[in-house]
Amino acid sequence: MAIVRWSNNLWDPVNEVEPLQSEINDLFDLPRFPTRRGIFDRAMSPAIDVVESDDAYTLYCDLPGIDQKDVDLSIASNVLTIKGEKRDEPKSKARRVYRRETWEGSFQRTISLPTEVDGGKVAAELKDGVLTITLPKREETKPKQIELKVK
């Protein structure tokens, strides 16, 4: 029996495990902005942007090719949930897919809302493939201008 020394010229099991270890580490990093594709990537989730102004938060969600009837919004305990389904055209023998980079199927996004959001005044609109949700702030949390009187 001989002792074999690992070298760069031979197969190294550590190099085989390293990509998986990196993906597992990425899974626990929040927020996650992956720079490469991996087994833990969520490719079937629409992108979301949240913008704050003095009066409200505005959420933009990319939903290209999705009908309004296929989207469901709900708010419970300061949590906004966006559910939906993107349906593909029916399969046919005359149509063969050469390349497919878009996704289809069900999706769900859940976003925790700040406590200052007034859930009773939320408005939503789906236009040109972008869902816009306006989340007004409660009056008591909005910044107020105080008038200064000079005597």
C-alpha positions as CSV (number, residue, x, y, z in Angstrom):
1,M,0.0,0.0,0.0
2,A,1.3,3.4,-1.0
3,I,0.5,6.9,0.3
4,V,-0.6,9.1,-2.5
5,R,0.0,12.8,-2.3
6,W,-2.7,15.2,-3.6
7,S,-1.4,17.6,-6.2
8,N,-2.9,20.1,-8.7
9,N,-2.4,17.5,-11.5
10,L,-4.7,14.9,-9.8
11,W,-8.4,14.8,-9.1
12,D,-9.1,16.7,-5.8
13,P,-12.4,15.9,-4.0
14,V,-12.3,19.2,-2.2
15,N,-12.6,21.0,-5.6
16,E,-15.8,18.9,-6.3
17,V,-17.5,19.9,-3.0
18,E,-16.6,23.6,-3.2
19,P,-19.3,24.8,-5.6
20,L,-22.0,23.1,-3.5
21,Q,-20.6,24.6,-0.3
22,S,-20.7,28.0,-2.0
23,E,-24.4,27.6,-3.0
24,I,-25.3,26.5,0.5
25,N,-23.5,29.5,2.0
26,D,-25.4,31.8,-0.5
27,L,-28.7,30.3,0.6
28,F,-28.2,31.7,4.1
29,D,-27.0,35.1,3.0
30,L,-29.9,37.6,3.2
31,P,-30.7,39.5,1.0
32,R,-29.6,37.2,-1.8
33,F,-28.3,38.6,-5.1
34,P,-26.7,35.6,-6.8
35,T,-24.2,36.3,-9.5
36,R,-24.4,32.8,-11.0
37,R,-27.1,30.1,-11.5
38,G,-27.2,27.4,-8.9
39,I,-29.5,24.7,-7.5
40,F,-31.0,27.0,-4.9
41,D,-31.8,29.9,-7.3
42,R,-35.5,30.9,-7.4
43,A,-35.9,31.4,-11.2
44,M,-39.7,31.4,-11.1
45,S,-40.2,34.5,-8.9
46,P,-41.1,37.9,-10.4
47,A,-38.7,40.7,-9.6
48,I,-39.9,43.3,-7.1
49,D,-38.8,46.9,-6.4
50,V,-40.1,48.9,-3.4
51,V,-39.7,52.7,-3.4
52,E,-40.5,54.9,-0.4
53,S,-41.8,58.5,-0.5
54,D,-43.1,60.7,2.3
55,D,-46.7,59.6,1.8
56,A,-46.4,55.9,0.7
57,Y,-44.4,52.9,-0.3
58,T,-44.8,51.9,-3.9
59,L,-44.1,48.3,-4.9
60,Y,-43.4,47.4,-8.6
61,C,-43.6,43.8,-9.6
62,D,-42.7,42.6,-13.1
63,L,-45.4,40.2,-14.4
64,P,-45.0,40.1,-18.2
65,G,-47.6,38.0,-20.0
66,I,-49.8,37.5,-16.9
67,D,-53.5,38.4,-17.0
68,Q,-55.1,40.3,-14.1
69,K,-57.4,37.3,-13.4
70,D,-54.3,35.1,-12.7
71,V,-53.0,37.4,-9.9
72,D,-54.2,37.3,-6.3
73,L,-53.2,39.9,-3.7
74,S,-53.8,39.7,0.0
75,I,-52.6,41.5,3.2
76,A,-52.7,40.0,6.6
77,S,-50.8,41.0,9.8
78,N,-48.6,43.5,7.8
79,V,-47.6,40.8,5.3
80,L,-48.4,41.3,1.6
81,T,-48.7,38.2,-0.5
82,I,-48.7,38.2,-4.3
83,K,-49.8,34.9,-5.9
84,G,-50.3,34.1,-9.5
85,E,-49.8,31.8,-12.4
86,K,-48.2,32.4,-15.7
87,R,-49.8,30.2,-18.4
88,D,-48.1,29.1,-21.6
89,E,-49.7,28.6,-24.9
90,P,-51.1,25.1,-25.4
91,K,-48.7,22.6,-26.8
92,S,-49.1,21.6,-30.4
93,K,-47.2,19.2,-32.7
94,A,-46.8,22.0,-35.3
95,R,-45.0,24.2,-32.8
96,R,-41.5,23.2,-31.6
97,V,-39.6,25.2,-29.1
98,Y,-36.1,26.0,-30.3
99,R,-35.0,27.9,-27.2
100,R,-36.8,28.7,-24.0
101,E,-35.6,31.3,-21.4
102,T,-39.0,32.4,-20.1
103,W,-40.8,30.6,-17.3
104,E,-44.3,29.4,-16.7
105,G,-46.2,28.1,-13.7
106,S,-47.3,29.3,-10.3
107,F,-45.4,31.8,-8.2
108,Q,-45.8,33.5,-4.8
109,R,-44.0,36.4,-3.2
110,T,-44.4,37.4,0.4
111,I,-43.2,40.8,1.7
112,S,-43.3,42.0,5.3
113,L,-44.7,45.6,5.4
114,P,-43.6,48.3,7.8
115,T,-46.0,48.9,10.6
116,E,-46.8,52.4,9.3
117,V,-48.6,51.1,6.2
118,D,-52.4,51.7,6.2
119,G,-53.7,48.3,4.9
120,G,-57.2,49.6,4.4
121,K,-56.1,52.1,1.7
122,V,-53.9,49.9,-0.5
123,A,-54.4,50.3,-4.3
124,A,-53.1,48.0,-7.1
125,E,-52.9,48.3,-10.9
126,L,-51.6,45.9,-13.5
127,K,-50.5,47.8,-16.7
128,D,-48.1,46.8,-19.4
129,G,-46.8,43.8,-17.5
130,V,-46.0,45.7,-14.3
131,L,-48.0,45.4,-11.2
132,T,-48.0,48.6,-9.2
133,I,-49.1,48.5,-5.6
134,T,-49.4,51.7,-3.6
135,L,-49.2,51.3,0.1
136,P,-50.1,54.6,1.8
137,K,-48.6,55.4,5.2
138,R,-50.8,56.1,8.2
139,E,-51.4,59.8,8.8
140,E,-49.7,59.8,12.2
141,T,-46.4,58.4,10.8
142,K,-46.1,60.9,7.9
143,P,-43.6,63.7,8.3
144,K,-45.3,67.0,9.3
145,Q,-44.1,70.5,8.6
146,I,-44.2,72.7,11.7
147,E,-44.8,76.4,11.0
148,L,-42.3,78.7,12.8
149,K,-43.8,81.9,14.1
150,V,-41.6,84.9,14.8
151,K,-42.6,87.3,17.5
